[in-house]
Amino acid sequence: MNNNFITFGKPHYGDDEVSEVVDSLRKGWIGTGEKVKQFEVNFANYLGVDEAVAVNSCSAALHLALLDSKISVGDEVITTAMTFCSTVNAIIHAGAKPILVDINSKDWNIDVDMIEQKISKNTKAILVVHFAGRPCNMIAIQEITKKYNLILIEDCAHAIESQINGQRVGTFGNYAAFSFYSTKNISSGEGGVLISNSKKSIEDTRQRALHGMDKDAYKRFTGEGSAEYDLKSIGFKYNMMDLQAAIVMHQLKNIEIWHKRRKLIWQYFMNELGPLDIGLPSIVDDSHVHAYHLFQILIREKNLEKNIRSKFRHKLHDLGIGSGIHYRAIPSFSIYTELFGWDSKHWQNAINFGDRTISVPFSQHLTDSEVDRVIDAIKRVCNDI
């Protein structure tokens, strides 16, 4: 690939991450060990919670949260129609049926005003997604879950730094899942964390994440404990490796510095792209802290039938700028239509957004000149189309 091409979502790892990985290799311990444990402590401290369970993905964390909630066949879980498929797949893997709520057209999060009409006698939980790093209306959602005695799960894959009135997202519900995938604000290539407001849930999910074993391999093989173990549940291979923790533990140290850099870039994008004939994110509420995970532009509705989005992305690519789509609306995928018979007309905002959205390169690691290149390319394409 051309060295001048600005790849969408390219991760950046420095000397600290490299040295920590090499340290793990030289010590001969790359599986779940002391570095995972240390990262769990550091991440819990960052969020201001007692404990965290490090796993191999946010998808795994969501699945574990649903299983610990005793979600099963015949149950329904309400979630947003605009998210990555892993949110919905976790519900299905738990045996439950996903019930979709449309997004609101302002902040692209779940439309809180539509949630209650989706609640039935089979509803057991609400799984919210803080889309692109913008917090959902958690105060209103909390009121709904309390009113109907529902479990509240937060998908914080985009929202590690997000806050509402000084409270970090992930701490409003019964469970929260975070992601360290390669495109995330801090990353380990793959990886995730589960937190819960229940100490027992933490203990149970920690075991369930490693086959259901009551002793991890590090303690069994390093002389810290007995080599014997028992199985407490039918678990999964969801554990994080020390190699992953070695990378992300150093990224966590820089999270607030990097967040400030992304905020500056986000504001610069908004100012420079505002006059163009494209849709932009809404202004951030002063009471909220946006994680600034994605920056998305929207093709105008009048251009949808002209295949403008595809042309727009190809022209950006020709100018050396990568892009992504985050995301197609959940009910637009064929597998879900086959399983649930969904008719996309019931989620018009999500469908409309999914057909129009383009994610452009947006990272703390972009140089000032690269930021200007992205903006200049968007302006040029807008003028050409």
C-alpha positions as CSV (number, residue, x, y, z in Angstrom):
1,M,0.0,0.0,0.0
2,N,1.1,3.6,-0.7
3,N,3.0,4.9,2.3
4,N,1.1,8.2,2.0
5,F,-2.3,6.4,2.1
6,I,-4.2,7.3,5.3
7,T,-5.7,4.1,6.5
8,F,-9.0,4.1,8.4
9,G,-8.5,2.9,12.0
10,K,-4.8,2.1,11.8
11,P,-3.5,1.3,15.3
12,H,-0.3,2.8,16.7
13,Y,2.0,1.0,19.0
14,G,5.2,2.6,20.5
15,D,8.3,1.5,22.2
16,D,6.6,0.9,25.5
17,E,4.2,-1.6,24.0
18,V,6.9,-3.4,22.0
19,S,9.1,-3.7,25.1
20,E,6.3,-5.1,27.2
21,V,5.5,-7.7,24.6
22,V,9.1,-8.7,24.3
23,D,9.3,-9.0,28.1
24,S,6.4,-11.5,28.0
25,L,8.1,-13.5,25.3
26,R,11.4,-13.6,27.1
27,K,9.8,-14.6,30.4
28,G,8.1,-17.4,28.6
29,W,4.6,-16.6,29.8
30,I,2.2,-15.3,27.1
31,G,-1.1,-16.6,28.4
32,T,-3.3,-15.2,31.1
33,G,-1.0,-14.1,33.9
34,E,0.3,-11.2,36.0
35,K,0.0,-8.6,33.2
36,V,-3.7,-9.4,32.7
37,K,-4.2,-9.1,36.4
38,Q,-2.4,-5.8,36.5
39,F,-4.3,-4.4,33.6
40,E,-7.6,-5.4,35.3
41,V,-6.6,-3.5,38.4
42,N,-5.5,-0.4,36.3
43,F,-8.7,-0.4,34.2
44,A,-11.0,-0.8,37.3
45,N,-9.2,2.1,38.9
46,Y,-9.6,4.2,35.8
47,L,-13.4,3.6,35.8
48,G,-13.6,4.0,39.6
49,V,-15.0,0.4,40.1
50,D,-13.9,-2.3,42.4
51,E,-13.0,-5.0,39.8
52,A,-12.9,-5.8,36.1
53,V,-12.6,-9.0,34.2
54,A,-10.3,-8.9,31.1
55,V,-11.5,-11.1,28.2
56,N,-10.6,-11.7,24.6
57,S,-13.3,-9.3,23.1
58,C,-16.2,-7.0,23.9
59,S,-18.4,-9.7,22.2
60,A,-17.3,-12.2,24.8
61,A,-18.0,-9.7,27.6
62,L,-21.5,-9.1,26.3
63,H,-22.2,-12.8,26.1
64,L,-20.9,-13.4,29.6
65,A,-23.1,-10.5,30.9
66,L,-26.2,-12.0,29.4
67,L,-25.4,-15.5,30.7
68,D,-24.8,-14.2,34.2
69,S,-28.1,-12.4,34.0
70,K,-29.8,-15.8,33.4
71,I,-31.0,-14.6,30.0
72,S,-32.1,-17.7,28.1
73,V,-34.5,-19.2,25.5
74,G,-37.9,-17.4,25.4
75,D,-36.5,-14.2,26.9
76,E,-36.3,-10.9,25.0
77,V,-33.6,-8.3,25.2
78,I,-34.2,-4.7,23.9
79,T,-31.4,-3.1,22.0
80,T,-30.7,-0.5,19.3
81,A,-31.2,-1.0,15.6
82,M,-27.9,0.8,14.9
83,T,-24.9,-1.1,16.2
84,F,-22.3,-3.7,15.2
85,C,-23.6,-7.2,14.7
86,S,-21.8,-8.5,17.8
87,T,-24.3,-6.7,20.1
88,V,-27.2,-8.6,18.6
89,N,-25.3,-11.9,18.1
90,A,-24.5,-12.0,21.8
91,I,-28.2,-11.9,22.6
92,I,-28.9,-14.7,20.1
93,H,-26.0,-16.8,21.5
94,A,-27.5,-16.5,24.9
95,G,-30.7,-18.0,23.5
96,A,-32.8,-14.9,23.7
97,K,-34.6,-12.8,21.0
98,P,-33.3,-9.3,20.2
99,I,-36.0,-6.6,20.1
100,L,-34.9,-3.6,18.1
101,V,-35.6,0.0,18.9
102,D,-35.0,2.7,16.3
103,I,-32.4,5.4,16.8
104,N,-33.2,9.1,17.2
105,S,-32.1,11.3,14.4
106,K,-30.2,13.7,16.6
107,D,-27.4,11.7,18.3
108,W,-27.9,8.3,16.6
109,N,-28.4,6.5,19.9
110,I,-31.4,4.4,20.9
111,D,-34.6,6.4,20.9
112,V,-35.5,6.4,24.6
113,D,-39.1,7.5,23.8
114,M,-39.7,4.3,21.9
115,I,-38.3,1.8,24.4
116,E,-41.4,1.3,26.6
117,Q,-43.6,0.3,23.6
118,K,-41.2,-2.6,22.9
119,I,-41.4,-4.0,26.5
120,S,-43.4,-7.2,26.8
121,K,-43.9,-9.9,29.5
122,N,-40.8,-11.7,28.0
123,T,-38.5,-8.7,28.3
124,K,-35.6,-9.3,30.7
125,A,-33.0,-6.7,29.8
126,I,-32.1,-3.6,27.9
127,L,-28.8,-3.6,26.2
128,V,-27.8,0.0,25.2
129,V,-24.9,1.0,22.9
130,H,-23.1,4.3,23.4
131,F,-22.7,4.8,19.7
132,A,-19.5,6.4,18.3
133,G,-18.6,7.5,21.9
134,R,-21.7,9.6,22.6
135,P,-23.4,8.6,25.8
136,C,-27.1,7.4,25.7
137,N,-29.7,9.1,27.9
138,M,-28.8,6.8,30.8
139,I,-30.9,8.7,33.4
140,A,-34.1,8.1,31.4
141,I,-33.1,4.5,30.6
142,Q,-32.3,3.8,34.3
143,E,-35.8,4.9,35.2
144,I,-37.3,2.5,32.6
145,T,-35.3,-0.4,33.9
146,K,-36.3,0.3,37.5
147,K,-40.0,0.7,36.5
148,Y,-40.1,-2.7,34.8
149,N,-37.5,-4.4,36.9
150,L,-35.2,-5.0,33.9
151,I,-31.5,-5.8,33.8
152,L,-29.4,-3.0,32.3
153,I,-26.3,-3.8,30.2
154,E,-24.1,-1.2,28.6
155,D,-22.1,-1.8,25.4
156,C,-19.3,0.6,25.8
157,A,-17.2,-0.6,22.9
158,H,-16.9,3.0,21.6
159,A,-17.1,4.8,24.9
160,I,-14.2,4.2,27.3
161,E,-13.8,7.9,28.1
162,S,-17.5,8.9,28.0
163,Q,-19.2,10.4,31.0
164,I,-22.6,11.9,32.0
165,N,-22.6,14.6,34.7
166,G,-19.2,13.3,35.9
167,Q,-20.2,9.6,36.0
168,R,-18.5,7.3,33.7
169,V,-20.6,5.3,31.3
170,G,-20.5,1.6,32.1
171,T,-21.3,2.4,35.8
172,F,-25.0,3.1,35.2
173,G,-26.1,-0.5,34.6
174,N,-25.7,-4.0,36.0
175,Y,-23.0,-4.8,33.5
176,A,-20.8,-3.1,31.0
177,A,-18.6,-4.3,28.2
178,F,-15.6,-2.5,26.7
179,S,-13.5,-3.2,23.6
180,F,-9.8,-3.0,22.7
181,Y,-10.2,-4.0,19.1
182,S,-7.5,-2.6,16.8
183,T,-9.5,0.4,15.7
184,K,-10.6,1.4,19.2
185,N,-9.3,4.5,21.2
186,I,-6.9,2.2,23.0
187,S,-6.3,-1.3,21.6
188,S,-4.6,-4.6,22.0
189,G,-5.6,-5.9,18.6
190,E,-8.3,-7.9,20.2
191,G,-9.6,-7.7,23.8
192,G,-12.3,-6.6,26.1
193,V,-13.4,-6.0,29.7
194,L,-16.5,-6.8,31.6
195,I,-17.5,-4.9,34.7
196,S,-20.5,-5.5,37.0
197,N,-22.0,-3.9,40.1
198,S,-22.1,-7.4,41.7
199,K,-19.0,-8.9,43.2
200,K,-20.5,-12.4,42.8
201,S,-21.1,-11.7,39.1
202,I,-17.4,-10.7,38.7
203,E,-16.3,-13.9,40.4
204,D,-18.7,-16.1,38.4
205,T,-17.9,-14.5,35.0
206,R,-14.1,-14.7,35.7
207,Q,-14.5,-18.5,36.1
208,R,-16.9,-18.8,33.1
209,A,-14.4,-16.9,30.9
210,L,-11.8,-19.6,31.5
211,H,-13.7,-22.8,30.9
212,G,-15.4,-22.6,34.3
213,M,-12.2,-23.5,36.1
214,D,-11.7,-22.3,39.7
215,K,-7.9,-21.8,39.3
216,D,-6.1,-20.2,36.4
217,A,-3.1,-21.6,34.7
218,Y,-0.7,-19.0,36.0
219,K,-1.4,-20.0,39.6
220,R,-1.3,-23.7,38.8
221,F,2.0,-23.7,36.9
222,T,4.0,-21.1,38.8
223,G,3.9,-22.6,42.2
224,E,1.4,-20.0,43.6
225,G,-1.3,-22.6,44.1
226,S,-2.3,-26.2,43.8
227,A,-2.1,-27.9,40.4
228,E,-5.5,-29.3,41.0
229,Y,-8.6,-27.5,39.9
230,D,-12.4,-27.9,39.8
231,L,-15.0,-26.9,37.2
232,K,-17.6,-24.6,38.6
233,S,-19.5,-24.0,35.4
234,I,-19.6,-25.0,31.7
235,G,-17.4,-22.1,30.6
236,F,-15.8,-20.7,27.5
237,K,-12.3,-19.8,26.2
238,Y,-12.8,-16.1,26.6
239,N,-9.7,-15.1,28.6
240,M,-7.3,-12.3,27.7
241,M,-3.6,-13.2,27.1
242,D,-0.7,-11.4,28.7
243,L,0.5,-10.5,25.2
244,Q,-2.7,-8.5,24.7
245,A,-2.5,-6.9,28.2
246,A,1.2,-6.0,27.5
247,I,0.0,-3.8,24.7
248,V,-3.1,-2.2,26.1
249,M,-1.8,-1.5,29.6
250,H,0.6,1.1,28.2
251,Q,-2.1,2.6,26.0
252,L,-4.3,3.1,29.1
253,K,-1.6,5.3,30.6
254,N,-2.2,7.8,27.7
255,I,-5.9,7.6,27.4
256,E,-6.7,11.1,28.7
257,I,-4.0,12.8,26.7
258,W,-5.2,11.0,23.5
259,H,-8.8,11.9,24.3
260,K,-7.9,15.6,24.4
261,R,-6.1,15.3,21.0
262,R,-9.2,13.6,19.4
263,K,-11.5,16.3,20.9
264,L,-9.4,19.0,19.2
265,I,-9.4,17.1,15.9
266,W,-13.2,16.5,16.2
267,Q,-13.8,20.3,16.7
268,Y,-11.5,21.1,13.8
269,F,-13.4,18.7,11.5
270,M,-16.8,20.3,12.6
271,N,-15.6,23.8,11.9
272,E,-14.0,23.0,8.5
273,L,-16.7,20.7,7.2
274,G,-19.7,22.6,8.5
275,P,-20.2,24.6,5.3
276,L,-20.3,21.5,3.0
277,D,-23.4,19.8,1.7
278,I,-23.1,16.8,4.0
279,G,-24.5,15.8,7.4
280,L,-22.3,16.0,10.5
281,P,-22.6,14.8,14.1
282,S,-24.7,17.0,16.5
283,I,-23.1,19.2,19.0
284,V,-22.0,17.5,22.2
285,D,-24.1,18.3,25.3
286,D,-22.0,20.2,27.9
287,S,-23.1,17.7,30.6
288,H,-21.6,14.8,28.6
289,V,-18.1,13.7,27.8
290,H,-18.0,12.3,24.3
291,A,-15.3,9.6,23.8
292,Y,-14.8,10.8,20.2
293,H,-14.4,7.3,18.8
294,L,-15.7,7.8,15.3
295,F,-16.2,10.8,13.1
296,Q,-18.9,10.2,10.5
297,I,-20.3,12.3,7.7
298,L,-23.7,11.6,6.1
299,I,-24.5,11.7,2.4
300,R,-27.6,13.8,1.8
301,E,-30.8,11.8,1.3
302,K,-31.3,13.3,-2.1
303,N,-28.2,11.5,-3.3
304,L,-29.0,8.0,-2.1
305,E,-30.5,6.7,-5.3
306,K,-27.5,7.9,-7.3
307,N,-25.1,5.6,-5.5
308,I,-23.2,8.7,-4.4
309,R,-21.8,7.1,-1.2
310,S,-19.9,4.4,-3.1
311,K,-18.6,7.1,-5.5
312,F,-17.7,9.3,-2.6
313,R,-15.6,6.6,-0.9
314,H,-13.9,5.7,-4.2
315,K,-12.9,9.3,-4.8
316,L,-11.6,9.6,-1.2
317,H,-9.6,6.4,-1.8
318,D,-8.1,7.8,-5.0
319,L,-7.0,10.8,-3.0
320,G,-5.2,8.5,-0.5
321,I,-7.9,8.6,2.2
322,G,-9.4,5.4,3.6
323,S,-12.9,5.2,5.0
324,G,-15.4,2.8,6.6
325,I,-19.1,2.3,7.2
326,H,-20.3,2.2,10.8
327,Y,-22.8,0.6,10.4
328,R,-25.4,-0.9,8.2
329,A,-28.6,-1.0,10.2
330,I,-29.2,-4.4,12.0
331,P,-32.5,-5.2,10.3
332,S,-30.9,-4.7,6.8
333,F,-28.9,-8.0,7.1
334,S,-30.3,-11.0,5.5
335,I,-29.6,-13.5,8.3
336,Y,-31.7,-11.5,10.8
337,T,-34.5,-11.2,8.3
338,E,-34.5,-14.9,7.8
339,L,-34.5,-15.6,11.6
340,F,-37.0,-13.0,12.7
341,G,-38.9,-11.8,9.6
342,W,-38.0,-8.2,10.3
343,D,-39.4,-5.5,8.0
344,S,-36.9,-2.6,7.8
345,K,-39.7,0.0,7.5
346,H,-40.1,-0.2,11.3
347,W,-36.6,1.3,11.9
348,Q,-36.5,4.1,9.3
349,N,-33.9,6.3,11.1
350,A,-31.5,3.4,11.5
351,I,-31.9,2.3,7.9
352,N,-31.5,5.9,6.6
353,F,-28.4,6.4,8.7
354,G,-26.9,3.1,7.7
355,D,-27.4,3.9,4.0
356,R,-25.8,7.4,4.3
357,T,-22.9,7.1,6.8
358,I,-19.2,7.3,6.0
359,S,-16.5,7.1,8.7
360,V,-13.4,9.0,7.9
361,P,-9.9,8.6,9.4
362,F,-10.0,10.0,12.9
363,S,-7.3,9.2,15.5
364,Q,-5.1,10.9,18.0
365,H,-2.2,9.6,16.0
366,L,-3.0,11.6,12.9
367,T,-0.5,14.4,12.4
368,D,-1.8,18.0,11.7
369,S,-0.9,17.6,8.0
370,E,-2.8,14.3,7.8
371,V,-5.8,15.9,9.4
372,D,-5.7,18.7,6.8
373,R,-5.3,16.1,4.0
374,V,-8.5,14.3,5.2
375,I,-10.4,17.6,5.3
376,D,-9.1,18.8,2.0
377,A,-10.1,15.4,0.4
378,I,-13.6,15.6,1.7
379,K,-14.0,19.2,0.4
380,R,-12.6,18.2,-3.0
381,V,-15.0,15.2,-3.3
382,C,-18.0,17.3,-2.2
383,N,-17.2,19.8,-5.0
384,D,-16.8,17.0,-7.6
385,I,-20.0,15.2,-6.9
